Amino acid sequence: MKKEYWDVADEQIIEKTGKKIADWIAILNEFNAADKKSNEVVSHLQTKYELSRYWARTLTTYYLKNDKK
């Protein structure tokens, strides 16, 4: 797995998900993602927001490895 696969630009996130990184961080904060297992967060993003597994995992990893503000 490429180490920086979660290091994505806002433009790429918008193109693939329809939302900015800041929007996803707010969604994940509201879900209390920092207090949950990553697989639970990925599943939530896939189910509620209909993201592909790849993008759900990428956003989850990005969130957990960066500031959550």
PyMOL commands that set and color helices and strands:
alter all, ss='L'
color gray80, all
select helices_A, chain A and resi 10-17+21-30+33-35+38-49+53-65
alter helices_A, ss='H'
color red, helices_A
deselect
rebuild
show_as cartoon
